[in-house]
């Protein structure tokens, strides 16, 4: 009887000790193996990286990966987490209230992020920081007047951002705020008949009003080492989508935001404010070009081109060094909110849309022999890798290739709540 009591007591003590260890291991302890399964439609392995309420994965053209490709950053309400890209186990690096997670450094094992006083509205003053992803040590870079930081250059010496030097009208400023749990923006409005508009129509109405307001803006750089801020470009155009070339540390791409059929969207500029260059010139009424991103070679700009909007669609590319151009026709079921290019430059990915709800690989096929000075036409062959038939596209998937090209990471609500997933590629 005494032995049985002793063994029972030992089991109780062991259980309590295990519980205390698990709960006191701290927020930086790694999680258990994440759930995974085979996609029923494609047969590809899917891993649910994190479905914590309020999870946030980076926008499609911001890098979430360390230079070595072993870690991916993302955000939850408890702070900045990293996922191991081999096992997809995660750990908390920075337990802190973060206003916005920005991107990783292209040379160091650091993530960049911002904090803001809770009483300050989005768009107001903020502080930008970096955190070492191995040690958790943080470093303050600069206090900034407003807007947001959007990009970091190739040698990790400069950040760049934009802000409104005069506030927009209050009714415009209120729109587009993101729900902290779903990550989806909120747009609302009424049509001429007084009836509520759909999400897409309300967003379009708001974007047209924001463009028409001609709010003064400034694009600026920030030294990563000293925090010094310098103006790059001032305009009453709506400046957005800043993205440094991944190979040229002084070349910055940006856009004139607004309804795409009303703006000359895609531009580049040097960090000293010179060489302001329009990348695409409209040749057709209603033509739109946007969701631009740098190719893997660091010198080609790729973008979604529709001639006119809602009609013939191309994934278009222009090499800024050689002048070469490509246009790959996008079939209706290949249309995507965002495209991206694989690290080896051999294929693209698409995150789908209501006409075809898939995460897909898209292989470019040239139709004609390239001729100097002419656009090279082609088409895209599809390999579907993840079924998004249950996804609500008010949440953008924002897919990313892992640096080794073996996975696509994306965000979806196919299980009824926003989660970060990784799909293994064939």
For each residue, the residues with C-beta under 8 A, 3 or more apart:
1: 4 5
2: 5 6
3: 6 7
4: 1 7 8
5: 1 2 8 9
6: 2 3 9 10
7: 3 4 10 11
8: 4 5 11 12
9: 5 6 12 13
10: 6 7 13 14
11: 7 8 14 15
12: 8 9 15 16
13: 9 10 16 17
14: 10 11 17 18
15: 11 12 18 19
16: 12 13 19 20
17: 13 14 20 21
18: 14 15 21 22
19: 15 16 22 23
20: 16 17 23 24
21: 17 18 24 25
22: 18 19 25
23: 19 20
24: 20 21
25: 21 22 29
26: 29
27: 78 79 92 95
28: 91 92 93 95 136
29: 25 26 91 92
30: 84 89 90 91
31: 34 89 90 91
32: 89
33: 87 89
34: 31 47 48 49 50 88 89 90
35: 47 48
36: 45 46 47 48 88
37: 45 46
38: 43 44 45 46
39: 42 43 44 45 46 385 386 387 423
40: 387
41: 384 387 389
42: 39 384 385 386 387
43: 38 39
44: 38 39 385 386 423 424 425 426
45: 36 37 38 39 423 424
46: 36 37 38 39 386 421 422 423 424
47: 34 35 36 88 421 422 423 424
48: 34 35 36 51 415 419 420 421
49: 34 74 83 88 90 409 419 420 421 422
50: 34 55 74 76 81 83 90 419 420
51: 48 55 415 417 418 419 420
52: 55 76 77 78
53: 77 181 417
54: 76 77 180 181
55: 50 51 52 74 75 76 183 411 418 419 420
56: 74 75 76 101 183
57: 64 74 75 398 409 410 411 420
58: 62 63 64 73 74 101 103 398 400
59: 62 398
60: 291 293 338 340 351 396 398 399 400
61: 241 243 293 294 340
62: 58 59 102 103 150 151
63: 58 103 104 106 400
64: 57 58 72 73 74 103 104 400 409
65: 69 71 72 73 85 104 400 402 403
66: 69 70 71 104 109 133
67: 104 105 106 107 108 109
68: 71 109 403
69: 65 66 85 402 403 404
70: 66 84 85 86
71: 65 66 68 82 83 84 85 109 133
72: 64 65 82 83 85 402 409
73: 58 64 65 80 81 82 93 101 104 111 133
74: 49 50 55 56 57 58 64 80 81 82 83 101 420
75: 55 56 57 79 80 81 98 101
76: 50 52 54 55 56 79 81
77: 52 53 54 180
78: 27 52 81 92 95
79: 27 75 76 92 93 94 95 96 97 98
80: 73 74 75 92 93 94 96 98 101 111 113 131
81: 50 73 74 75 76 78 90 91 92 93
82: 71 72 73 74 90 91 93 133
83: 49 50 71 72 74 88 89 90 420
84: 30 70 71 87 88 89 90
85: 65 69 70 71 72 88 402 403 404 407
86: 70
87: 33 84
88: 34 36 47 49 83 84 85 422
89: 30 31 32 33 34 83 84
90: 30 31 34 49 50 81 82 83 84
91: 28 29 30 31 81 82
92: 27 28 29 78 79 80 81 95
93: 28 73 79 80 81 82 111 131 133 136
94: 79 80 98 111 113 131 136 138
95: 27 28 78 79 92
96: 79 80 115
97: 79 115 118
98: 75 79 80 94 101 113 114 115
99: 113 114 115 116 126
100: 113 114 126 148
101: 56 58 73 74 75 80 98 111 113
102: 62 111 112 113 114 128 149 150 152
103: 58 62 63 64 111 112 151 152
104: 63 64 65 66 67 73 109 110 111 112 133
105: 67 108 109 110 111 112 130 152 156
106: 63 67 152 153 154 155 156 246
107: 67 155 156
108: 67 105 132 156
109: 66 67 68 71 104 105 132 133 134
110: 104 105 130 131 132 133
111: 73 80 93 94 101 102 103 104 105 130 131 133
112: 102 103 104 105 128 129 130 141 149 152 159
113: 80 94 98 99 100 101 102 128 129 130 131
114: 98 99 100 102 126 127 128 129 148 149
115: 96 97 98 99 126 127 129
116: 99 120 122 124 125 126 127
117: 120 125
118: 97
119:
120: 116 117 124 125 126
121: 124 173
122: 116 177
123: 146 147 148 163 164 167 173
124: 116 120 121 146
125: 116 117 120 143 144 145 146
126: 99 100 114 115 116 120 143 144 146 148
127: 114 115 116 140 141 142 143 144
128: 102 112 113 114 140 141 142 144 149 159 222
129: 112 113 114 115 138 139 140 141
130: 105 110 111 112 113 138 139 141 224
131: 80 93 94 110 111 113 136 137 138 139
132: 108 109 110 135 136 137 138
133: 66 71 73 82 93 104 109 110 111 136
134: 109
135: 132
136: 28 93 94 131 132 133
137: 131 132
138: 94 129 130 131 132
139: 129 130 131
140: 127 128 129 227
141: 112 127 128 129 130 159 222 224 227
142: 127 128 222 223 227 228 229
143: 125 126 127 227
144: 125 126 127 128 147 149 161 163 222 229
145: 125 163
146: 123 124 125 126 163 164
147: 123 144 161 162 163 164 217
148: 100 114 123 126 161 162 163
149: 102 112 114 128 144 159 160 161 222
150: 62 102 160 161 162 240 241 242 243
151: 62 103 159 160 161 242 243 244 252
152: 102 103 105 106 112 156 158 159 160 224 244
153: 106 156 157 158 159 160 244 245 249 250 252 271
154: 106 244 245 246 247 248 249 298
155: 106 107 249
156: 105 106 107 108 152 153 224
157: 153 223 224 225 249
158: 152 153 221 222 223 224 244 249 271
159: 112 128 141 149 151 152 153 221 222 224
160: 149 150 151 152 153 219 220 221 222 232 242 244 252 271
161: 144 147 148 149 150 151 219 220 222 242
162: 147 148 150 217 218 219 220 239 240 242 254
163: 123 144 145 146 147 148 217 218 220
164: 123 146 147 167 168 215 216 217
165: 216 217 218 234
166: 215 216
167: 123 164 173 215
168: 164 172 173 210 213 215
169: 172 173 213
170: 173 174
171: 174 175 209
172: 168 169 175 206 209 210 213
173: 121 123 167 168 169 170
174: 170 171 177
175: 171 172 186 187 188 206
176: 185 186 187 203 206
177: 122 174 185 186
178: 183 184 185 186
179: 182 183 184 185 186
180: 54 77 183
181: 53 54 418
182: 179 395 413 418
183: 55 56 178 179 180 395 411 418
184: 178 179 394 395
185: 176 177 178 179 203 394
186: 175 176 177 178 179
187: 175 176 199 202 203 205 206
188: 175 196 197 202
189: 196 197 201 202 205 206
190: 193 194 195 196 197
191: 194 195 196 197 201
192:
193: 190
194: 190 191
195: 190 191
196: 188 189 190 191 202
197: 188 189 190 191 201 202 205
198: 201 202
199: 187 202 203 394
200: 203 204
201: 189 191 197 198 204 205
202: 187 188 189 196 197 198 199 205 206
203: 176 185 187 199 200 206 207
204: 200 201 207 208 259
205: 187 189 197 201 202 208 209
206: 172 175 176 187 189 202 203 209 210
207: 203 204 210 211 257 258 259
208: 204 205 211 212 258 259 262
209: 171 172 205 206 212 213
210: 168 172 206 207 213 215 238 257 258
211: 207 208 214 238 257 258 259 262 263
212: 208 209
213: 168 169 172 209 210
214: 211 236
215: 164 166 167 168 210 236 238
216: 164 165 166 234 235 236
217: 147 162 163 164 165 234 235 236 237 238 239
218: 162 163 165 231 232 233 234
219: 160 161 162 231 232 233 234 235 239 242 252 254 269
220: 160 161 162 163 229 230 231 232
221: 158 159 160 229 230 232 271
222: 128 141 142 144 149 158 159 160 161 227 228 229
223: 142 157 158 226 227 228 229
224: 130 141 152 156 157 158 159
225: 157
226: 223
227: 140 141 142 143 222 223
228: 142 222 223
229: 142 144 220 221 222 223
230: 220 221
231: 218 219 220 234 273
232: 160 218 219 220 221 252 269 271 272 273
233: 218 219 239 269 273 276
234: 165 216 217 218 219 231
235: 216 217 219 239
236: 214 215 216 217
237: 217 256 263
238: 210 211 215 217 256 257 258 263
239: 162 217 219 233 235 242 254 255 256 257
240: 150 162 254 255 256 257
241: 61 150 253 254 255 257 292
242: 150 151 160 161 162 219 239 252 253 254
243: 61 150 151 252 253 254 292 293 294
244: 151 152 153 154 158 160 248 249 251 252 253
245: 153 154 248 249 251 252 253 294 298 299
246: 106 154 294 296 298
247: 154 297 298 299
248: 154 244 245 251 298 299
249: 153 154 155 157 158 244 245
250: 153 270 271 272
251: 244 245 248 268 270 271 320
252: 151 153 160 219 232 242 243 244 245 268 269 270 271
253: 241 242 243 244 245 266 267 268 279 292 294 301
254: 162 219 239 240 241 242 243 267 268 269
255: 239 240 241 263 265 266 267 290 292
256: 237 238 239 240 263 264 265 267
257: 207 210 211 238 239 240 241 263 265
258: 207 208 210 211 238 262 263
259: 204 207 208 211 262 263
260: 263 265 288 289 290 309
261: 286 287 288 308 309
262: 208 211 258 259
263: 211 237 238 255 256 257 258 259 260
264: 256 267 278 280 281 282
265: 255 256 257 260 280 288 289 290 292
266: 253 255 278 279 280 289 290 292 301 303
267: 253 254 255 256 264 276 277 278 279
268: 251 252 253 254 275 276 277 279 301 320
269: 219 232 233 252 254 273 274 275 276 277
270: 250 251 252 273 274 275
271: 153 158 160 221 232 250 251 252
272: 232 250
273: 231 232 233 269 270 276
274: 269 270
275: 268 269 270
276: 233 267 268 269 273
277: 267 268 269
278: 264 266 267 281
279: 253 266 267 268 292 301 303 318 320
280: 264 265 266 289 303 305 316 318
281: 264 278
282: 264 287 289
283: 287 307
284: 287 307 308
285: 308
286: 261 308 309
287: 261 282 283 284 305 306 307 308 309
288: 260 261 265 304 305 306 308 309
289: 260 265 266 280 282 292 303 304 305 306 316
290: 255 260 265 266 303 304
291: 60 303 304 337 338 339
292: 241 243 253 255 265 266 279 289 301 302 303
293: 60 61 243 301 302 303 338 339 340 341
294: 61 243 245 246 253 298 300 301 302
295: 298 299 300 301 302 317 341 345
296: 246 341 342 343 344 345
297: 247 300 319 345
298: 154 245 246 247 248 294 295
299: 245 247 248 295 319 320 321 322
300: 294 295 297 317 318 319 320
301: 253 266 268 279 292 293 294 295 317 318 320
302: 292 293 294 295 315 316 317 339 341 348
303: 266 279 280 289 290 291 292 293 315 316 317
304: 288 289 290 291 313 314 315 316 330 336 339
305: 280 287 288 289 313 314 315 316 327
306: 287 288 289 309 310 311 312 313 314
307: 283 284 287 311 312 313 314
308: 261 284 285 286 287 288 311
309: 260 261 286 287 288 306
310: 306
311: 306 307 308
312: 306 307 329
313: 304 305 306 307 329 330 335
314: 304 305 306 307 327 328 329 330
315: 302 303 304 305 327 328 330 339 348 362 364 380
316: 280 289 302 303 304 305 325 326 327 328
317: 295 300 301 302 303 325 326 327
318: 279 280 300 301 323 324 325
319: 297 299 300 322 323 324 325
320: 251 268 279 299 300 301
321: 299
322: 299 319
323: 318 319 373
324: 318 319 370 376
325: 316 317 318 319 374 375 376
326: 316 317 364 366 375 376 377 378
327: 305 314 315 316 317 375 376 377 378
328: 314 315 316 362 364 365 377 378 379 380
329: 312 313 314 377 378 379 380
330: 304 313 314 315 334 335 336 380
331: 334 335 379 380 382
332: 335 355 356
333: 355 356 358 382
334: 330 331 350 356 360 362 380 382
335: 313 330 331 332 350 352 353 355 356
336: 304 330 339 350 351 352 353 360
337: 291 351 352 353 393 396 397
338: 60 291 293 350 351 396 397 398 399
339: 291 293 302 304 315 336 348 349 350 362
340: 60 61 293 348 349 399 400 401
341: 293 295 296 302 345 347 348 349 401
342: 296 345 346 347 348 349 401 405
343: 296 401 403 404 405
344: 296 405
345: 295 296 297 341 342
346: 342 363
347: 341 342 361 362 363 364
348: 302 315 339 340 341 342 361 362 363 364 380
349: 339 340 341 342 359 360 361 362 399 401 408
350: 334 335 336 338 339 358 359 360 362 399
351: 60 336 337 338 359 388 396 397 398 399 410
352: 335 336 337 356 357 358 359 360 388 391 393 397
353: 335 336 337 356 357 393
354: 357 393
355: 332 333 335
356: 332 333 334 335 352 353 360
357: 352 353 354 387 388 389 390 391 393
358: 333 350 352 384 385 386 387 388
359: 349 350 351 352 384 385 386 388 397 399 408 410 423
360: 334 336 349 350 352 356 382 383 384 385
361: 347 348 349 382 383 384 385 408 425 426
362: 315 328 334 339 347 348 349 350 380 381 382 383
363: 346 347 348 380 381 382 383
364: 315 326 328 347 348 378 379 380
365: 328 378 379 380 381
366: 326 369 370 376 377 378
367: 377 378 379
368: 371 376 377
369: 366
370: 324 366 374 376
371: 368 374 376
372:
373: 323
374: 325 370 371
375: 325 326 327
376: 324 325 326 327 366 368 370 371
377: 326 327 328 329 366 367 368
378: 326 327 328 329 364 365 366 367
379: 328 329 331 364 365 367
380: 315 328 329 330 331 334 348 362 363 364 365
381: 362 363 365
382: 331 333 334 360 361 362 363
383: 360 361 362 363 426
384: 41 42 358 359 360 361 387
385: 39 42 44 358 359 360 361 408 423 425 426
386: 39 42 44 46 358 359 408 410 421 423
387: 39 40 41 42 357 358 384 414
388: 351 352 357 358 359 391 397 412 414
389: 41 357 414
390: 357 413 414 415
391: 352 357 388 395 397 412 413 414
392: 395 413
393: 337 352 353 354 357 396
394: 184 185 199
395: 182 183 184 391 392 411 412 413 418
396: 60 337 338 351 393 411
397: 337 338 351 352 359 388 391 410 411 412
398: 57 58 59 60 338 351 410 411
399: 60 338 340 349 350 351 359 408 409 410
400: 58 60 63 64 65 340 408 409 410
401: 340 341 342 343 349 405 407 408
402: 65 69 72 85 405 406 407 408 409 422
403: 65 68 69 85 343
404: 69 85 343 407
405: 342 343 344 401 402 425
406: 402 424 425
407: 85 401 402 404 422 423 424 425
408: 349 359 361 385 386 399 400 401 402 422 423 425
409: 49 57 64 72 399 400 402 420 421 422
410: 57 351 359 386 397 398 399 400 420 421 422 423
411: 55 57 183 395 396 397 398 418 419 420 421
412: 388 391 395 397 418 419 421
413: 182 390 391 392 395 416 417 418 419
414: 387 388 389 390 391
415: 48 51 390 419
416: 413
417: 51 53 413
418: 51 55 181 182 183 395 411 412 413
419: 48 49 50 51 55 411 412 413 415
420: 48 49 50 51 55 57 74 83 409 410 411
421: 46 47 48 49 386 409 410 411 412
422: 46 47 49 88 402 407 408 409 410
423: 39 44 45 46 47 359 385 386 407 408 410
424: 44 45 46 47 406 407
425: 44 361 385 405 406 407 408
426: 44 361 383 385
